[in-house]
Amino acid sequence: MPAEPSLVEDVLLLLFQPDSGTIAGENILYYVLGGAAVADLALTGAVDVDDTRLFARPVSTTADERPADELLAPVWDYLQKKPRDVQTVLAAIGPNLREPTLERLVARGELRAETRKTLGVFSSTHYTLGGDRRARLLDAVRAALVDGANPDARTAALAGLLSASDTLPWFDREIPWTSAVYTRGKAFEQGDWGAAAAASAVARTVLAGVASSLVIAGVVSSRP
């Protein structure tokens, strides 16, 4: 397990709702996790985007070495075969990320897992918050969206992913759901990352493609 959490882990940890033990935007989670995985590879320079095209912008690998992180390696494998547009990538790799990411968060102690039985027969897993990383991530995202702070690239990507997934209203008590937050979230979606933008051009382009893919697919989360 890598020492530092991946962007996939961080976005799922943020989407976890401690009060209910549920995950915000569950119906589009695979798109969001897939987007986080590609954005993570983009932030490390492992993938590139052909931004010369007006619509479809293929993503391809740039690094010769397969990522050591087993959450990200399958994404790299898929892209190494040939360049793919973002929507195709999300649909192919996103559905396989939920369970291993939850297991990773449990292994790190950020979530606790408890097996429960219904009617003494049917088993289900209930999650509770275990660590403080979610609170720290939320503080950073809130500062960017509410206070107008200049985030680092990872925080900007997290804010953009939450906005693109239409899950920000779920955070109303922690991140006030206002027109200003909505507008700033949309700006992060489209790559307006302030001081972090210059070093993250590929990641910004990837995230904009993720946001567009959510719209094209016609999937939006149910608001609480």
Helices and strands as residue ranges (DSSP letters): H 7-15, E 16-17, E 22-23, G 26-28, H 29-43, E 47-49, E 59-61, H 73-81, H 86-93, G 94-96, H 98-108, E 111-118, E 122-129, H 133-145, H 153-164, G 168-171, H 179-189, G 194-196, H 201-217
